[in-house]
Amino acid sequence: MSKSKSSQSSSVTNTNINNVLDGGAIKESFDFASGISEEAFDSINNAINGMENVTSNALSSNENVIEEAFDANTTITNSALDKLAEQNNKSLDALAGLQGEQASNNFKLLEGIQKTIRNDNSGGATEVLENQKYLYFAIAGVVMVFLFFTFKRG
């Protein structure tokens, strides 16, 4: 079945009309696409602004957390150093006490060694003389007390 000439002519006219109409549709399509792309760019800009705010808030939050962590770390470190200094001071005090005790013991030991050497050199006479000295002091003290009470009565 072949088409008639009028049918062909109508078809050409319809095609021309469709082409003209299609040109309008294409322009509308571009306008529509332009509107969609503007919406997309606006959405992307909004998303970027939102991400900027989220990132800024996250960084601020991290900065605060880091500052608090450093403050806590400083407090703990200072406390540990204070306790260490206190413990070191106690250790130094104990060491000084031990050194004083050791010096006292060394002095007593040295006195004993000197006394032993004197007794060995004198054949024991030094110790006897030392004891006699204390005996004479005791007798003198008793005589003084006796004289005091004797003259007090009289």
CNS distance restraints for C-alpha pairs under 8 A (distance, minus, plus):
assign (resid   3 and name CA) (resid   7 and name CA) 6.04 0.50 0.50
assign (resid   3 and name CA) (resid   8 and name CA) 6.44 0.50 0.50
assign (resid   4 and name CA) (resid   8 and name CA) 6.16 0.50 0.50
assign (resid   5 and name CA) (resid   9 and name CA) 6.05 0.50 0.50
assign (resid   6 and name CA) (resid  10 and name CA) 6.03 0.50 0.50
assign (resid   7 and name CA) (resid  11 and name CA) 6.11 0.50 0.50
assign (resid   8 and name CA) (resid  12 and name CA) 6.25 0.50 0.50
assign (resid   9 and name CA) (resid  13 and name CA) 6.16 0.50 0.50
assign (resid  10 and name CA) (resid  14 and name CA) 5.95 0.50 0.50
assign (resid  11 and name CA) (resid  15 and name CA) 6.06 0.50 0.50
assign (resid  12 and name CA) (resid  16 and name CA) 6.07 0.50 0.50
assign (resid  13 and name CA) (resid  17 and name CA) 5.98 0.50 0.50
assign (resid  14 and name CA) (resid  18 and name CA) 5.79 0.50 0.50
assign (resid  15 and name CA) (resid  19 and name CA) 5.89 0.50 0.50
assign (resid  16 and name CA) (resid  20 and name CA) 6.10 0.50 0.50
assign (resid  17 and name CA) (resid  21 and name CA) 5.89 0.50 0.50
assign (resid  18 and name CA) (resid  22 and name CA) 5.59 0.50 0.50
assign (resid  19 and name CA) (resid  23 and name CA) 6.10 0.50 0.50
assign (resid  20 and name CA) (resid  24 and name CA) 6.70 0.50 0.50
assign (resid  21 and name CA) (resid  25 and name CA) 6.19 0.50 0.50
assign (resid  22 and name CA) (resid  26 and name CA) 5.87 0.50 0.50
assign (resid  23 and name CA) (resid  27 and name CA) 6.18 0.50 0.50
assign (resid  24 and name CA) (resid  28 and name CA) 6.03 0.50 0.50
assign (resid  25 and name CA) (resid  29 and name CA) 5.88 0.50 0.50
assign (resid  26 and name CA) (resid  30 and name CA) 6.13 0.50 0.50
assign (resid  27 and name CA) (resid  31 and name CA) 6.12 0.50 0.50
assign (resid  28 and name CA) (resid  32 and name CA) 5.90 0.50 0.50
assign (resid  29 and name CA) (resid  33 and name CA) 5.94 0.50 0.50
assign (resid  30 and name CA) (resid  34 and name CA) 5.87 0.50 0.50
assign (resid  31 and name CA) (resid  35 and name CA) 6.14 0.50 0.50
assign (resid  32 and name CA) (resid  36 and name CA) 6.15 0.50 0.50
assign (resid  33 and name CA) (resid  37 and name CA) 5.98 0.50 0.50
assign (resid  34 and name CA) (resid  38 and name CA) 6.09 0.50 0.50
assign (resid  35 and name CA) (resid  39 and name CA) 6.15 0.50 0.50
assign (resid  36 and name CA) (resid  40 and name CA) 6.02 0.50 0.50
assign (resid  37 and name CA) (resid  41 and name CA) 5.99 0.50 0.50
assign (resid  38 and name CA) (resid  42 and name CA) 6.01 0.50 0.50
assign (resid  39 and name CA) (resid  43 and name CA) 6.03 0.50 0.50
assign (resid  40 and name CA) (resid  44 and name CA) 6.04 0.50 0.50
assign (resid  41 and name CA) (resid  45 and name CA) 5.98 0.50 0.50
assign (resid  42 and name CA) (resid  46 and name CA) 6.04 0.50 0.50
assign (resid  43 and name CA) (resid  47 and name CA) 6.00 0.50 0.50
assign (resid  44 and name CA) (resid  48 and name CA) 6.02 0.50 0.50
assign (resid  45 and name CA) (resid  49 and name CA) 6.03 0.50 0.50
assign (resid  46 and name CA) (resid  50 and name CA) 5.97 0.50 0.50
assign (resid  47 and name CA) (resid  51 and name CA) 6.01 0.50 0.50
assign (resid  48 and name CA) (resid  52 and name CA) 5.95 0.50 0.50
assign (resid  49 and name CA) (resid  53 and name CA) 6.23 0.50 0.50
assign (resid  50 and name CA) (resid  54 and name CA) 6.15 0.50 0.50
assign (resid  51 and name CA) (resid  55 and name CA) 5.83 0.50 0.50
assign (resid  52 and name CA) (resid  56 and name CA) 5.93 0.50 0.50
assign (resid  53 and name CA) (resid  57 and name CA) 6.02 0.50 0.50
assign (resid  54 and name CA) (resid  58 and name CA) 6.00 0.50 0.50
assign (resid  55 and name CA) (resid  59 and name CA) 6.05 0.50 0.50
assign (resid  56 and name CA) (resid  60 and name CA) 6.10 0.50 0.50
assign (resid  57 and name CA) (resid  61 and name CA) 5.98 0.50 0.50
assign (resid  58 and name CA) (resid  62 and name CA) 6.02 0.50 0.50
assign (resid  59 and name CA) (resid  63 and name CA) 5.97 0.50 0.50
assign (resid  60 and name CA) (resid  64 and name CA) 6.23 0.50 0.50
assign (resid  61 and name CA) (resid  65 and name CA) 6.17 0.50 0.50
assign (resid  62 and name CA) (resid  66 and name CA) 5.97 0.50 0.50
assign (resid  63 and name CA) (resid  67 and name CA) 6.08 0.50 0.50
assign (resid  64 and name CA) (resid  68 and name CA) 6.10 0.50 0.50
assign (resid  65 and name CA) (resid  69 and name CA) 6.03 0.50 0.50
assign (resid  66 and name CA) (resid  70 and name CA) 6.10 0.50 0.50
assign (resid  67 and name CA) (resid  71 and name CA) 6.09 0.50 0.50
assign (resid  68 and name CA) (resid  72 and name CA) 6.03 0.50 0.50
assign (resid  69 and name CA) (resid  73 and name CA) 5.97 0.50 0.50
assign (resid  70 and name CA) (resid  74 and name CA) 5.98 0.50 0.50
assign (resid  71 and name CA) (resid  75 and name CA) 6.18 0.50 0.50
assign (resid  72 and name CA) (resid  76 and name CA) 6.15 0.50 0.50
assign (resid  73 and name CA) (resid  77 and name CA) 5.96 0.50 0.50
assign (resid  74 and name CA) (resid  78 and name CA) 5.98 0.50 0.50
assign (resid  75 and name CA) (resid  79 and name CA) 6.09 0.50 0.50
assign (resid  76 and name CA) (resid  80 and name CA) 6.09 0.50 0.50
assign (resid  77 and name CA) (resid  81 and name CA) 6.08 0.50 0.50
assign (resid  78 and name CA) (resid  82 and name CA) 6.05 0.50 0.50
assign (resid  79 and name CA) (resid  83 and name CA) 6.19 0.50 0.50
assign (resid  80 and name CA) (resid  84 and name CA) 6.05 0.50 0.50
assign (resid  81 and name CA) (resid  85 and name CA) 6.03 0.50 0.50
assign (resid  82 and name CA) (resid  86 and name CA) 6.11 0.50 0.50
assign (resid  83 and name CA) (resid  87 and name CA) 6.07 0.50 0.50
assign (resid  84 and name CA) (resid  88 and name CA) 6.04 0.50 0.50
assign (resid  85 and name CA) (resid  89 and name CA) 6.11 0.50 0.50
assign (resid  86 and name CA) (resid  90 and name CA) 6.28 0.50 0.50
assign (resid  87 and name CA) (resid  91 and name CA) 6.14 0.50 0.50
assign (resid  88 and name CA) (resid  92 and name CA) 6.07 0.50 0.50
assign (resid  89 and name CA) (resid  93 and name CA) 6.11 0.50 0.50
assign (resid  90 and name CA) (resid  94 and name CA) 6.14 0.50 0.50
assign (resid  91 and name CA) (resid  95 and name CA) 6.07 0.50 0.50
assign (resid  92 and name CA) (resid  96 and name CA) 6.05 0.50 0.50
assign (resid  93 and name CA) (resid  97 and name CA) 6.19 0.50 0.50
assign (resid  94 and name CA) (resid  98 and name CA) 6.20 0.50 0.50
assign (resid  95 and name CA) (resid  99 and name CA) 6.11 0.50 0.50
assign (resid  96 and name CA) (resid 100 and name CA) 6.18 0.50 0.50
assign (resid  97 and name CA) (resid 101 and name CA) 6.18 0.50 0.50
assign (resid  98 and name CA) (resid 102 and name CA) 5.99 0.50 0.50
assign (resid  99 and name CA) (resid 103 and name CA) 6.06 0.50 0.50
assign (resid 100 and name CA) (resid 104 and name CA) 6.23 0.50 0.50
assign (resid 101 and name CA) (resid 105 and name CA) 6.18 0.50 0.50
assign (resid 102 and name CA) (resid 106 and name CA) 6.01 0.50 0.50
assign (resid 103 and name CA) (resid 107 and name CA) 6.15 0.50 0.50
assign (resid 104 and name CA) (resid 108 and name CA) 6.33 0.50 0.50
assign (resid 105 and name CA) (resid 109 and name CA) 6.07 0.50 0.50
assign (resid 106 and name CA) (resid 110 and name CA) 6.03 0.50 0.50
assign (resid 107 and name CA) (resid 111 and name CA) 6.18 0.50 0.50
assign (resid 108 and name CA) (resid 112 and name CA) 6.21 0.50 0.50
assign (resid 109 and name CA) (resid 113 and name CA) 6.19 0.50 0.50
assign (resid 110 and name CA) (resid 114 and name CA) 6.11 0.50 0.50
assign (resid 111 and name CA) (resid 115 and name CA) 6.08 0.50 0.50
assign (resid 112 and name CA) (resid 116 and name CA) 6.11 0.50 0.50
assign (resid 113 and name CA) (resid 117 and name CA) 6.18 0.50 0.50
assign (resid 114 and name CA) (resid 118 and name CA) 6.16 0.50 0.50
assign (resid 115 and name CA) (resid 119 and name CA) 6.11 0.50 0.50
assign (resid 116 and name CA) (resid 120 and name CA) 6.11 0.50 0.50
assign (resid 117 and name CA) (resid 121 and name CA) 6.08 0.50 0.50
assign (resid 118 and name CA) (resid 122 and name CA) 6.01 0.50 0.50
assign (resid 118 and name CA) (resid 124 and name CA) 7.78 0.50 0.50
assign (resid 118 and name CA) (resid 126 and name CA) 6.69 0.50 0.50
assign (resid 119 and name CA) (resid 123 and name CA) 5.56 0.50 0.50
assign (resid 119 and name CA) (resid 124 and name CA) 4.39 0.50 0.50
assign (resid 119 and name CA) (resid 125 and name CA) 6.67 0.50 0.50
assign (resid 119 and name CA) (resid 126 and name CA) 5.81 0.50 0.50
assign (resid 119 and name CA) (resid 127 and name CA) 6.48 0.50 0.50
assign (resid 120 and name CA) (resid 124 and name CA) 6.36 0.50 0.50
assign (resid 122 and name CA) (resid 126 and name CA) 6.14 0.50 0.50
assign (resid 124 and name CA) (resid 128 and name CA) 6.65 0.50 0.50
assign (resid 125 and name CA) (resid 129 and name CA) 6.10 0.50 0.50
assign (resid 126 and name CA) (resid 130 and name CA) 6.10 0.50 0.50
assign (resid 127 and name CA) (resid 131 and name CA) 6.15 0.50 0.50
assign (resid 128 and name CA) (resid 132 and name CA) 6.10 0.50 0.50
assign (resid 129 and name CA) (resid 133 and name CA) 6.14 0.50 0.50
assign (resid 130 and name CA) (resid 134 and name CA) 6.64 0.50 0.50
assign (resid 131 and name CA) (resid 135 and name CA) 6.26 0.50 0.50
assign (resid 132 and name CA) (resid 136 and name CA) 6.11 0.50 0.50
assign (resid 133 and name CA) (resid 137 and name CA) 6.36 0.50 0.50
assign (resid 134 and name CA) (resid 138 and name CA) 6.23 0.50 0.50
assign (resid 135 and name CA) (resid 139 and name CA) 6.21 0.50 0.50
assign (resid 136 and name CA) (resid 140 and name CA) 6.05 0.50 0.50
assign (resid 137 and name CA) (resid 141 and name CA) 6.18 0.50 0.50
assign (resid 138 and name CA) (resid 142 and name CA) 6.32 0.50 0.50
assign (resid 139 and name CA) (resid 143 and name CA) 6.16 0.50 0.50
assign (resid 140 and name CA) (resid 144 and name CA) 6.16 0.50 0.50
assign (resid 141 and name CA) (resid 145 and name CA) 6.30 0.50 0.50
assign (resid 142 and name CA) (resid 146 and name CA) 6.11 0.50 0.50
assign (resid 143 and name CA) (resid 147 and name CA) 6.05 0.50 0.50
assign (resid 144 and name CA) (resid 148 and name CA) 6.02 0.50 0.50
assign (resid 145 and name CA) (resid 149 and name CA) 6.33 0.50 0.50
assign (resid 146 and name CA) (resid 150 and name CA) 6.09 0.50 0.50
assign (resid 147 and name CA) (resid 151 and name CA) 6.08 0.50 0.50
assign (resid 148 and name CA) (resid 152 and name CA) 6.06 0.50 0.50
assign (resid 149 and name CA) (resid 153 and name CA) 6.44 0.50 0.50
assign (resid 150 and name CA) (resid 154 and name CA) 6.63 0.50 0.50
